[in-house]
């Protein structure tokens, strides 16, 4: 009988050899008043100059995207947050971010062998969010993000990261990080770091009241692939959190807000159904789930597990991968 278990990080690791990659393929650029198209022999991307979105990513003839990258600052309130009331009552500005985000500037330039696209957004007249894409001829995209509040006194952020939607076929999920169950900054010690895999739908837990779930903490890399092993490998310079669903994030959101009406029209598990998509969330940070109590401010996570509304810079790397011929471990650079 196992009474307890823990996992200890050893103070050493084997350093990978720095093997130089072959010269990147040449990039071609075409643009008009509405869009910017960047392509090479193996891939093609399209950016909208109207809303700043990466609208298409096609690699070796396969379209990957349903919806491009956008800022992600909200998560569905969990039971502790509903009971405490602070997040659903005071942080609505971040819930409505996707509806109140407007493109302020779009530009691009050539930088060596790469093409760099910069998109500048304003969120609810309260914050600026910049997404900069650096593309090389092999299809790799470095996504640099910057969040900047416009004034002090803004509420805490439930999460800060990016989200995108892939086509339904990229339904196989593999990750090197904590698992297999959900884990969060203040609830993760029992989720050991290992190599895990499964279908996207298996990562969702059907709580009686739909709420935040499925997050994987301390992720080194995440791969979402089709049955042939082709898809995206997501990495970052530091540990990150990630989740994937077969429905939009909004499906987990509550119908109504306000302490007196919180349970009026509230969703139930039967309101959540599998849809023809894969939503991928990449979080630089996500708030803890709290729960010292389930009422009052003590339901909030401890201060070290909250995310103040301050300036943040973070990076994610999107790399097309074929698991039949490539190993994510060779593409991933270990974190010291």
C-alpha positions as CSV (number, residue, x, y, z in Angstrom):
1,X,0.0,0.0,0.0
2,X,1.4,3.4,-1.0
3,X,0.8,6.0,1.7
4,X,2.6,8.9,0.1
5,X,4.8,9.9,-2.8
6,X,6.9,12.8,-3.9
7,X,9.1,13.7,-6.9
8,X,12.5,15.3,-6.5
9,X,14.3,17.3,-9.2
10,X,17.9,16.2,-9.4
11,X,20.6,18.9,-9.6
12,X,22.0,17.8,-12.9
13,X,20.9,16.9,-16.4
14,X,22.5,15.9,-19.7
15,X,23.0,18.8,-21.9
16,X,21.9,18.3,-25.5
17,X,24.4,18.9,-28.3
18,X,23.9,22.2,-30.2
19,X,23.3,20.7,-33.6
20,X,23.1,23.3,-36.3
21,X,20.0,23.2,-38.5
22,X,20.2,23.4,-42.2
23,X,19.7,26.8,-43.8
24,X,16.1,28.0,-43.6
25,X,14.1,28.1,-46.8
26,X,13.6,31.5,-48.5
27,X,10.4,33.4,-47.5
28,X,8.1,35.0,-50.1
29,X,5.8,37.9,-49.2
30,X,2.6,39.1,-50.9
31,X,0.2,41.7,-49.6
32,X,-2.7,43.8,-50.4
33,X,-4.9,46.2,-48.4
34,X,-6.6,43.4,-46.4
35,X,-4.0,40.7,-45.8
36,X,-0.4,39.7,-45.7
37,X,0.7,36.3,-47.1
38,X,4.1,34.8,-46.2
39,X,5.2,31.5,-47.7
40,X,8.0,29.2,-48.5
41,X,8.3,25.8,-50.2
42,X,6.7,23.9,-47.3
43,X,4.2,26.3,-45.7
44,X,2.0,29.4,-46.1
45,X,0.6,31.8,-43.5
46,X,-2.0,34.5,-43.9
47,X,-2.4,37.5,-41.6
48,X,-5.4,39.8,-41.6
49,X,-4.4,43.5,-41.7
50,X,-8.0,44.3,-40.6
51,X,-8.0,42.6,-37.2
52,X,-4.4,41.5,-36.9
53,X,-5.2,37.8,-36.7
54,X,-3.2,34.9,-38.1
55,X,-6.0,33.5,-40.2
56,X,-4.3,30.6,-41.9
57,X,-1.4,28.3,-41.3
58,X,-0.9,25.6,-44.0
59,X,2.0,23.2,-43.9
60,X,2.6,20.6,-46.6
61,X,-0.9,21.2,-47.9
62,X,-2.6,20.7,-44.5
63,X,-4.5,23.6,-42.9
64,X,-3.9,23.8,-39.2
65,X,-6.0,26.7,-38.0
66,X,-9.7,27.5,-37.4
67,X,-8.9,30.7,-35.5
68,X,-5.6,32.4,-34.9
69,X,-3.9,33.6,-31.8
70,X,-5.6,36.1,-29.5
71,X,-4.9,37.4,-25.9
72,X,-6.4,35.1,-23.2
73,X,-7.0,36.8,-19.9
74,X,-10.0,35.0,-18.4
75,X,-11.0,31.6,-17.2
76,X,-14.3,30.2,-16.1
77,X,-14.8,30.8,-12.4
78,X,-14.4,27.8,-10.2
79,X,-16.5,26.9,-7.2
80,X,-14.2,28.8,-4.8
81,X,-14.4,32.0,-6.9
82,X,-18.2,31.7,-7.2
83,X,-18.5,31.3,-3.4
84,X,-16.0,34.1,-2.6
85,X,-17.5,36.4,-5.2
86,X,-14.4,38.6,-5.8
87,X,-13.3,37.3,-9.2
88,X,-16.8,37.1,-10.9
89,X,-17.8,40.5,-9.5
90,X,-14.6,42.5,-9.9
91,X,-12.7,41.0,-12.8
92,X,-15.3,41.2,-15.6
93,X,-13.1,43.6,-17.6
94,X,-10.8,40.6,-18.5
95,X,-13.7,38.3,-19.3
96,X,-14.9,40.8,-21.9
97,X,-11.4,41.3,-23.3
98,X,-12.1,39.3,-26.5
99,X,-15.1,41.5,-27.2
100,X,-13.4,44.8,-26.4
101,X,-10.0,44.2,-28.1
102,X,-9.3,46.5,-31.0
103,X,-6.3,46.5,-33.4
104,X,-4.4,49.8,-33.2
105,X,-1.4,49.1,-35.4
106,X,-0.2,46.4,-37.8
107,X,3.2,46.4,-39.5
108,X,5.8,44.0,-40.7
109,X,9.5,44.0,-41.7
110,X,12.3,41.8,-42.9
111,X,14.9,40.9,-40.3
112,X,17.7,38.8,-41.7
113,X,16.1,35.6,-43.1
114,X,13.0,36.1,-41.0
115,X,9.8,38.1,-41.4
116,X,8.6,39.9,-38.3
117,X,4.9,41.0,-37.9
118,X,3.8,43.2,-35.1
119,X,0.2,43.6,-34.0
120,X,-0.8,46.1,-31.3
121,X,-4.1,45.8,-29.5
122,X,-6.0,47.9,-26.9
123,X,-8.2,46.0,-24.4
124,X,-11.2,47.7,-22.9
125,X,-9.5,51.1,-22.8
126,X,-7.5,49.6,-19.9
127,X,-4.5,47.7,-21.3
128,X,-2.3,47.3,-24.3
129,X,-1.4,43.8,-25.7
130,X,1.2,43.4,-28.4
131,X,1.8,40.2,-30.3
132,X,4.9,39.9,-32.5
133,X,5.4,37.0,-34.8
134,X,8.8,36.1,-36.2
135,X,8.7,33.5,-39.0
136,X,11.4,31.6,-40.7
137,X,11.4,29.6,-43.9
138,X,10.9,26.2,-42.1
139,X,7.5,27.3,-40.7
140,X,8.6,28.0,-37.1
141,X,6.9,31.0,-35.5
142,X,8.3,32.7,-32.4
143,X,5.4,34.6,-30.7
144,X,6.5,37.4,-28.4
145,X,3.8,38.9,-26.2
146,X,3.7,42.1,-24.1
147,X,0.9,43.1,-21.7
148,X,0.9,46.7,-20.4
149,X,-1.9,48.1,-18.1
150,X,-2.8,51.7,-18.9
151,X,-3.4,52.7,-15.3
152,X,-3.1,51.4,-11.7
153,X,-5.8,49.8,-9.7
154,X,-6.9,47.2,-12.2
155,X,-8.2,43.9,-10.8
156,X,-6.0,40.8,-10.8
157,X,-5.8,38.7,-13.9
158,X,-7.3,35.1,-13.8
159,X,-4.7,34.1,-16.4
160,X,-2.4,35.7,-18.9
161,X,-1.5,33.9,-22.1
162,X,-2.8,33.3,-25.6
163,X,-5.4,31.0,-27.2
164,X,-6.0,29.6,-30.7
165,X,-8.2,27.1,-32.3
166,X,-6.9,24.2,-34.4
167,X,-8.9,22.0,-36.8
168,X,-10.6,18.9,-35.3
169,X,-8.1,16.4,-36.6
170,X,-5.3,17.7,-34.3
171,X,-6.9,15.8,-31.4
172,X,-4.0,13.8,-30.1
173,X,-2.3,15.5,-27.1
174,X,1.1,14.7,-25.8
175,X,2.9,16.8,-23.2
176,X,6.0,16.7,-21.0
177,X,5.0,18.3,-17.7
178,X,2.8,17.6,-14.8
179,X,-0.1,15.2,-15.2
180,X,-2.1,13.3,-15.9
181,X,-4.8,15.2,-13.9
182,X,-5.4,18.9,-13.9
183,X,-2.9,21.0,-11.9
184,X,-2.5,24.6,-10.9
185,X,0.2,26.7,-9.1
186,X,-1.3,26.0,-5.7
187,X,-2.5,22.4,-6.5
188,X,0.3,20.5,-8.3
189,X,2.5,18.5,-6.0
190,X,0.6,15.3,-6.6
191,X,0.8,15.7,-10.4
192,X,4.2,14.3,-11.2
193,X,6.3,15.6,-14.1
194,X,6.4,12.9,-16.8
195,X,5.6,12.3,-20.5
196,X,1.8,12.0,-21.0
197,X,-0.5,11.5,-23.9
198,X,-4.2,11.1,-24.6
199,X,-7.1,12.5,-26.7
200,X,-8.1,16.1,-26.1
201,X,-11.6,15.2,-25.0
202,X,-10.2,13.1,-22.2
203,X,-8.6,16.2,-20.6
204,X,-12.0,17.7,-19.8
205,X,-13.6,16.8,-16.4
206,X,-17.5,17.1,-16.4
207,X,-18.1,19.0,-13.2
208,X,-21.8,19.3,-12.3
209,X,-21.3,23.1,-12.9
210,X,-18.9,23.6,-15.8
211,X,-15.8,25.5,-14.6
212,X,-12.1,25.9,-15.2
213,X,-10.4,22.5,-15.5
214,X,-7.9,20.5,-17.5
215,X,-4.9,22.8,-17.1
216,X,-1.4,21.1,-17.1
217,X,1.3,22.9,-15.0
218,X,5.0,23.1,-15.5
219,X,4.8,22.1,-19.1
220,X,8.1,21.8,-21.0
221,X,6.5,21.1,-24.4
222,X,3.0,20.3,-25.8
223,X,2.2,18.6,-29.1
224,X,-1.2,18.5,-30.7
225,X,-1.2,16.2,-33.8
226,X,-3.4,14.3,-36.2
227,X,-3.4,10.5,-36.6
228,X,-0.4,10.8,-38.9
229,X,1.6,12.5,-36.2
230,X,1.6,15.9,-38.0
231,X,0.7,19.1,-36.1
232,X,2.1,21.8,-33.8
233,X,4.8,21.5,-31.1
234,X,4.4,24.3,-28.6
235,X,7.4,25.3,-26.4
236,X,8.6,28.3,-24.4
237,X,11.8,29.6,-22.8
238,X,10.3,28.8,-19.3
239,X,7.8,26.5,-17.8
240,X,4.2,27.2,-18.8
241,X,0.7,25.9,-18.3
242,X,-1.5,24.5,-21.1
243,X,-4.9,23.1,-21.8
244,X,-6.9,21.9,-24.7
245,X,-10.7,21.4,-25.3
246,X,-13.0,20.2,-28.0
247,X,-15.1,23.4,-27.6
248,X,-14.5,27.1,-27.3
249,X,-13.4,28.5,-23.9
250,X,-16.6,30.5,-23.8
251,X,-18.7,27.2,-23.4
252,X,-17.4,27.0,-19.8
253,X,-18.4,30.6,-19.0
254,X,-21.4,31.3,-16.8
255,X,-24.6,32.6,-18.3
256,X,-25.0,35.4,-15.7
257,X,-22.9,37.4,-13.3
258,X,-23.7,38.9,-9.9
259,X,-23.9,37.4,-6.4
260,X,-27.7,37.5,-6.3
261,X,-28.1,36.1,-9.8
262,X,-25.1,33.8,-10.0
263,X,-27.1,30.6,-10.1
264,X,-29.8,31.9,-12.4
265,X,-29.5,30.3,-15.8
266,X,-26.2,28.7,-14.7
267,X,-24.8,26.0,-17.0
268,X,-24.7,22.3,-16.2
269,X,-22.6,19.5,-17.4
270,X,-25.1,18.6,-20.1
271,X,-24.6,22.0,-21.7
272,X,-21.1,21.0,-22.7
273,X,-20.7,19.0,-25.9
274,X,-17.9,18.0,-28.2
275,X,-17.5,20.3,-31.1
276,X,-15.6,20.2,-34.4
277,X,-12.5,22.0,-33.1
278,X,-9.5,21.9,-30.8
279,X,-9.1,25.0,-28.5
280,X,-5.5,25.3,-27.3
281,X,-4.6,27.6,-24.3
282,X,-1.0,28.5,-23.6
283,X,-0.6,30.3,-20.3
284,X,2.4,32.3,-19.2
285,X,0.7,32.4,-15.8
286,X,-2.6,31.2,-14.4
287,X,-4.0,32.1,-11.0
288,X,-4.3,29.4,-8.3
289,X,-7.6,27.9,-7.5
290,X,-7.7,29.0,-3.9
291,X,-10.1,27.5,-1.4
292,X,-8.9,28.1,2.2
293,X,-12.6,28.7,2.5
294,X,-15.3,28.8,-0.2
295,X,-16.7,32.1,1.0
296,X,-15.4,35.7,1.4
297,X,-11.9,36.9,0.3
298,X,-10.2,33.8,1.9
299,X,-11.6,31.8,-1.0
300,X,-9.1,33.7,-3.2
301,X,-5.7,32.1,-3.9
302,X,-2.8,33.2,-1.6
303,X,-1.1,36.4,-2.9
304,X,1.9,34.5,-4.4
305,X,-0.6,32.6,-6.6
306,X,-2.4,35.7,-7.9
307,X,-1.5,37.6,-11.0
308,X,-1.4,41.4,-10.5
309,X,-2.3,43.6,-13.4
310,X,1.3,44.8,-14.3
311,X,3.6,44.7,-17.2
312,X,4.5,41.2,-18.6
313,X,6.6,39.9,-21.4
314,X,6.4,36.3,-22.5
315,X,7.2,34.1,-25.5
316,X,5.8,30.9,-27.1
317,X,7.2,29.0,-30.0
318,X,5.0,27.2,-32.6
319,X,6.9,24.6,-34.5
320,X,5.4,22.3,-37.2
321,X,6.3,18.7,-36.3
322,X,5.9,15.2,-37.7
323,X,6.2,12.7,-34.9
324,X,6.8,10.0,-37.4
325,X,10.2,11.4,-38.1
326,X,10.9,14.0,-35.3
327,X,11.2,13.8,-31.6
328,X,9.8,16.7,-29.5
329,X,12.7,16.2,-27.1
330,X,15.2,17.1,-29.8
331,X,13.2,20.3,-30.6
332,X,12.9,21.2,-26.9
333,X,15.8,23.0,-25.1
334,X,15.8,21.9,-21.5
335,X,15.2,24.5,-18.8
336,X,17.9,24.8,-16.2
